[in-house]
Amino acid sequence: MINVRPMEDADQDRVLDLWERLMAAGAEVDRRWVPAPNGRDIMIGWSRMWMQRAPFPHGFVAEEGEALLGFIAGAPLGPMPVLNTPPSARISDLFVVDDRRREGIGSALFSAFREAAEGAGFPSLVVSTLFIDERSGTFWTRQGFLPEHVVLRRPVTP
């Protein structure tokens, strides 16, 4: 049986293993997503934020027995005082191991994050994704997300 629960400090190394797999999958679609040689070391500090629980858990894991099947991470966004918008939370990362995709694990992780954020007064959620990755774009639109803005980048020429 799959269990979705908030991340704990003891999960950090295994979550970072999954994060590295997430980055490798992103790099297959867009070479700009290749992590720096010290990327994991940098993420050690960053991932500690995912263990925070206030005002809601910032990270959740999906597990089955001892196996970690996926994770989702995010955080509240700071207020935008010039805009009349509800408080928002941003989902920064979501990953499910390849051989367990299409079993509802990603949706379960998203639901846990969404319910926690909404319960803490953050009804608006945003996610940034590599929309050129068809799987990612399809997943997020199935969850009710719509494109809001486009980031244009001018490639670096040699």
C-alpha positions as CSV (number, residue, x, y, z in Angstrom):
1,M,0.0,0.0,0.0
2,I,1.3,3.5,-0.9
3,N,1.6,6.0,1.9
4,V,1.9,9.7,1.3
5,R,3.3,11.7,4.2
6,P,5.2,14.9,5.0
7,M,9.0,14.7,4.4
8,E,11.2,14.2,7.4
9,D,14.9,15.0,8.0
10,A,15.7,11.3,7.7
11,D,14.3,11.3,4.1
12,Q,16.8,13.9,2.9
13,D,19.4,11.6,1.2
14,R,16.8,9.4,-0.5
15,V,14.9,12.4,-1.7
16,L,18.1,13.9,-3.1
17,D,18.7,10.6,-4.9
18,L,15.2,11.1,-6.5
19,W,16.0,14.8,-7.2
20,E,19.1,13.7,-9.2
21,R,16.9,11.4,-11.2
22,L,14.4,14.3,-11.8
23,M,17.3,16.5,-13.1
24,A,18.6,13.7,-15.3
25,A,15.1,13.3,-16.8
26,G,14.9,17.1,-17.4
27,A,18.3,17.1,-19.0
28,E,17.1,14.5,-21.5
29,V,14.5,17.0,-22.7
30,D,16.6,20.2,-22.3
31,R,20.3,20.1,-21.9
32,R,20.3,23.3,-19.9
33,W,19.0,21.2,-17.0
34,V,22.2,19.3,-16.5
35,P,23.2,20.0,-12.8
36,A,26.4,21.6,-11.9
37,P,29.1,19.2,-10.7
38,N,28.4,20.2,-7.1
39,G,24.6,20.4,-7.7
40,R,23.8,17.8,-5.0
41,D,26.0,19.6,-2.4
42,I,24.1,22.8,-3.1
43,M,20.8,21.0,-2.9
44,I,21.6,19.6,0.5
45,G,21.0,23.1,2.0
46,W,18.1,23.9,-0.3
47,S,16.3,20.6,0.4
48,R,16.2,21.4,4.2
49,M,13.5,23.9,3.3
50,W,11.4,20.9,2.1
51,M,11.3,19.5,5.6
52,Q,9.7,22.6,7.1
53,R,6.2,22.3,8.4
54,A,5.0,25.9,8.8
55,P,2.6,27.2,7.7
56,F,2.2,23.8,6.0
57,P,4.5,20.9,5.1
58,H,6.7,22.0,2.2
59,G,7.5,18.5,1.0
60,F,5.8,15.1,0.9
61,V,7.0,11.6,0.0
62,A,5.2,8.6,-1.4
63,E,6.5,5.3,0.0
64,E,5.6,1.7,-0.2
65,G,7.3,-0.3,2.5
66,E,10.9,0.8,2.6
67,A,10.8,2.1,-1.0
68,L,10.6,5.8,-1.7
69,L,8.5,6.1,-4.9
70,G,8.4,9.9,-5.3
71,F,8.3,13.3,-3.8
72,I,6.8,16.8,-4.2
73,A,8.3,20.0,-2.8
74,G,7.3,23.6,-2.7
75,A,6.8,26.6,-0.4
76,P,4.6,29.6,0.2
77,L,5.3,32.5,-2.1
78,G,5.8,35.9,-0.7
79,P,2.9,38.4,-1.0
80,M,2.6,40.6,-4.0
81,P,1.3,43.8,-2.4
82,V,0.7,45.6,-5.7
83,L,-1.6,42.8,-6.9
84,N,-5.0,41.9,-5.5
85,T,-4.4,38.2,-5.5
86,P,-4.9,35.4,-2.9
87,P,-1.9,34.0,-1.1
88,S,0.0,31.5,-3.3
89,A,2.3,28.5,-2.9
90,R,4.7,27.3,-5.5
91,I,5.4,23.7,-6.3
92,S,9.1,23.5,-7.2
93,D,9.7,19.8,-7.8
94,L,7.7,16.6,-8.4
95,F,9.1,13.2,-9.3
96,V,7.8,9.6,-9.4
97,V,10.2,6.7,-10.2
98,D,9.8,5.6,-13.8
99,D,8.5,2.1,-13.3
100,R,5.7,3.4,-11.0
101,R,4.3,6.2,-13.2
102,R,0.7,6.2,-14.3
103,E,-0.4,4.7,-11.0
104,G,-1.7,7.9,-9.4
105,I,1.3,8.5,-7.2
106,G,2.0,11.9,-8.7
107,S,-1.7,12.9,-8.3
108,A,-1.6,11.6,-4.7
109,L,1.5,13.7,-3.9
110,F,-0.1,16.8,-5.6
111,S,-3.3,16.3,-3.6
112,A,-1.4,16.1,-0.3
113,F,0.5,19.3,-1.1
114,R,-2.6,21.1,-2.4
115,E,-4.7,20.2,0.6
116,A,-2.0,21.2,3.1
117,A,-1.5,24.6,1.3
118,E,-5.2,25.3,1.0
119,G,-5.8,24.3,4.6
120,A,-3.1,26.8,5.7
121,G,-4.8,29.7,3.7
122,F,-2.9,29.4,0.4
123,P,-5.7,28.7,-2.2
124,S,-3.6,29.6,-5.3
125,L,-0.9,27.2,-6.5
126,V,1.7,27.8,-9.2
127,V,4.1,25.4,-10.8
128,S,6.9,25.9,-13.3
129,T,7.7,23.0,-15.6
130,L,9.5,22.1,-18.7
131,F,6.4,22.3,-20.8
132,I,8.3,20.9,-23.8
133,D,8.3,17.7,-21.8
134,E,5.0,16.4,-22.9
135,R,4.5,14.1,-19.9
136,S,5.0,17.1,-17.5
137,G,2.7,19.4,-19.4
138,T,0.0,16.8,-19.7
139,F,0.2,15.9,-16.0
140,W,-0.1,19.5,-14.8
141,T,-3.0,20.4,-17.1
142,R,-4.8,17.2,-15.8
143,Q,-4.4,18.7,-12.4
144,G,-6.2,21.9,-13.5
145,F,-3.2,24.1,-14.2
146,L,-3.4,26.5,-17.1
147,P,-0.5,28.4,-18.8
148,E,-0.1,31.8,-17.3
149,H,3.0,33.4,-18.8
150,V,5.8,32.4,-21.1
151,V,9.5,32.8,-20.4
152,L,11.4,33.6,-23.6
153,R,15.1,32.9,-23.6
154,R,17.7,34.0,-26.2
155,P,20.2,31.2,-26.6
156,V,23.8,31.8,-25.9
157,T,25.8,31.7,-29.2
158,P,29.3,30.3,-29.2
